[in-house]
Amino acid sequence: MDLKSNHSAPVLADPPPMNKSRLGIPTVLLPYSPPGAVFSTGLLLKIPRKKPGILERSSSWLDAMKNSSPTHKMTTKDSSTELASDTDVSFRNWMLKYPSALASFEHITNYAKGKRIALFLDYDGTLSPIVDNPDCAFMSNAMRAAVSDVAKYFPTAIISGRSCDKVYEFVELKELYYAGSHGMDIMGPVRPSSNDHPNCIRTTDKQGKEVNLFQPASEFLPMIEEVFRSLVEITKEIEGAKVENNKFCVSVHYRNVDEKSWTTIGQCVHEILKNYPRLRLTHGRKVLEVRPVLSWDKGKAVEFLLETLGLSNCDDVLPIYVGDDRTDEDAFKVLRGGNRGYGILVSSAPKESNAFYSLRDPSEVMEFLKSLVTWKESSAL
Ligand SMILES: O=P(O)(O)OC[C@H]1O[C@H](O[C@H]2O[C@H](CO)[C@@H](O)[C@H](O)[C@H]2O)[C@H](O)[C@@H](O)[C@@H]1O
């Protein structure tokens, strides 16, 4: 199918033949090496490395750190407040390219008629507002109710950079599916087809429900633990720095670090990573994310979940992914690239994205979820 834009709202047109070699095809996605091998090769990414010993001082990663989250000024929601007019204009222009999913709601539901929606939701910045302390990124009860309601009608998964346990602690909804560590820790439904997958183990979750656990980076666990400890040690003198263990990846937060020390924190992380060629660095919102060099991300997690839910290769399925961060772009890309569904970027500042639509902040996300429920209930009458 071709993706067409009618200027104001993106349109999904007819589907092309499905890519048959998608997720689940063993040769491409076998992340585990034969017994005895140290690391899996199937999912390893080839990342060019700079010569060892050369500390990266290029301004590029510092720029990436600076640009990693909108400033407070740009995140001001109330349009009646004093936003610089050029900011206003550029935001309005940006909205032409990424129309509001609320304003385009009818368009979305028209396209969704007769289709099964599958919903994928990022956590931080999408279901909970960005706050200074990552341990306090609580979700409101109203948002929890909205997510719970929407999950009654559509299969719903949370896809987060956090560990599965941590994100479950925040969300506390057992009716959802969870993918933590940027998709490297997936707790999905038990399906006969997924039982054969080499990376899946059938287990029970905390509620005793049978689930399918998919952890393509499990071999990296000891390495991640080690790096976590080294990063805690090396950053301990940097005021405001916080290192978070997300099980298969590590987050180094600099939101509360004085900007003058950002170079130092960046250098510390690069210094540690020099010793770990199988780990790589990505940028999030005022956070440096250390993760395995695996070809696995939130986009792959979406594909995996669609497959285990029995929703892949179906023309009558409309996946919708809502997220705010760079790592969510992998999922947006999968939906756009395969012309399968809609990505919705949560942002109150203009930024380039592979999403189709936008929502300004978590309160608009909640409104969107509620609208889906209302639409579904009214269309069932
Ligand atoms: O994929 P997500 O669910 O969006 O997780 C991405 C990272 O989110 C968290 O950090 C971000 O939110 C914090 C709380 O609002 C904020 O303080 C921080 O600056 C943001 O980067 C989480 O703490 C990270 O571990 C996740 O990787």
PDBQT file of the ligand as one rigid body, heavy atoms in Angstrom, charges set to zero:
ROOT
HETATM    1  O1  LIG A 401      10.617   4.513  26.463  1.00  0.00    +0.000 OA
HETATM    2  P1  LIG A 401      10.175   5.357  27.605  1.00  0.00    +0.000 P 
HETATM    3  O2  LIG A 401       9.101   4.722  28.430  1.00  0.00    +0.000 OA
HETATM    4  O3  LIG A 401       9.810   6.743  27.177  1.00  0.00    +0.000 OA
HETATM    5  O4  LIG A 401      11.464   5.470  28.539  1.00  0.00    +0.000 OA
HETATM    6  C1  LIG A 401      12.575   6.256  28.114  1.00  0.00    +0.000 C 
HETATM    7  C2  LIG A 401      13.341   6.705  29.346  1.00  0.00    +0.000 C 
HETATM    8  O5  LIG A 401      12.350   7.300  30.195  1.00  0.00    +0.000 OA
HETATM    9  C3  LIG A 401      12.758   7.701  31.484  1.00  0.00    +0.000 C 
HETATM   10  O6  LIG A 401      13.528   8.885  31.384  1.00  0.00    +0.000 OA
HETATM   11  C4  LIG A 401      12.812   9.989  30.889  1.00  0.00    +0.000 C 
HETATM   12  O7  LIG A 401      11.730  10.298  31.801  1.00  0.00    +0.000 OA
HETATM   13  C5  LIG A 401      12.177  10.718  33.137  1.00  0.00    +0.000 C 
HETATM   14  C6  LIG A 401      10.933  10.897  33.986  1.00  0.00    +0.000 C 
HETATM   15  O8  LIG A 401      10.046  11.813  33.434  1.00  0.00    +0.000 OA
HETATM   16  C7  LIG A 401      13.011  11.980  32.998  1.00  0.00    +0.000 C 
HETATM   17  O9  LIG A 401      13.469  12.399  34.284  1.00  0.00    +0.000 OA
HETATM   18  C8  LIG A 401      14.201  11.715  32.076  1.00  0.00    +0.000 C 
HETATM   19  O10 LIG A 401      14.924  12.906  31.866  1.00  0.00    +0.000 OA
HETATM   20  C9  LIG A 401      13.726  11.187  30.728  1.00  0.00    +0.000 C 
HETATM   21  O11 LIG A 401      14.812  10.805  29.932  1.00  0.00    +0.000 OA
HETATM   22  C10 LIG A 401      13.488   6.594  32.205  1.00  0.00    +0.000 C 
HETATM   23  O12 LIG A 401      13.964   7.064  33.440  1.00  0.00    +0.000 OA
HETATM   24  C11 LIG A 401      14.605   6.020  31.353  1.00  0.00    +0.000 C 
HETATM   25  O13 LIG A 401      15.193   4.936  32.012  1.00  0.00    +0.000 OA
HETATM   26  C12 LIG A 401      13.974   5.522  30.054  1.00  0.00    +0.000 C 
HETATM   27  O14 LIG A 401      14.965   4.934  29.232  1.00  0.00    +0.000 OA
ENDROOT
TORSDOF 0
